[in-house]
Amino acid sequence: MTNREQLIQELAEVPDELIKVMLDFLHRVQTTRSHHPLAKFAGILSDDEAANLQEAIQADCRQADLNEW
């Protein structure tokens, strides 16, 4: 079952008031993604690439060498 199919199946069982909230959220996300300057980069990394990048940032960034100055 695809994510889309699973979502549609689960939406069929959700109360109408929650559907409204989810629909509003979806519209906000779509609007933000289409107008945000970084939107073109969304989803370009695989999960493994993103995890590797996060690890590299945590290991190498935010570390100041006090003797460097």
N, C-alpha and C positions, 0 to 999 in steps of 0.2 A: 504494500500500500504506500503510495506517495504521501509526502507531507500535505499536499493540497487535498488529497482524498481523505486523509485523517482529519484535517481541519474541518472540512465540510461535514464529515460524519459527526464530529463532536459538536459543531455549531447547531446541528439539528436537535440536540438535547439541551441546549442552553436556554435559560429564560430570556424573554424579549428585552428586558431592561439591560441585561448583560450584553446582548447583541448590539444594542445602541452604543454602549460604551466602547465595545470593540471596534465597531464601525467608525466611530469618531477617532479613535486611536489610529486606525489604519489610514484614514484620510490625512491626519496630521503627519504621519510618517511619510506618506507618499509626497505630500507637499514639501516637507523639509528636504527629502532626498532629491527632489527635482530642482530645488532652488539653492541648495547649499553648495558653496564652492568646492568642497571636498567630496561631494556626492559621487563624482565619477570614479573615486577610488574605493567605494564601498564594495566589499565582496571580492576584491581582486586577490586576496591571500587565501590559501587553503588553511584549514585548522592547524595543520602541522607547521606551516610557515608562520602563522600568527603566534603560535606557542613559542617557536624558536625566537621570534622577534621580541616577544615579551621577556623571555629569559635573558636575552642579550641586553635589553634595556635595564632590567633589574640588576644584572651583574656589572654593567659598565657605566651606567648613568647615575647621576646624583652622588657621585663620589668625588670629593674635592681633595686634591693633593696639597696639603697645607705648606709643604716645602717647595712647591713649584713657584710660588711667588717670591 
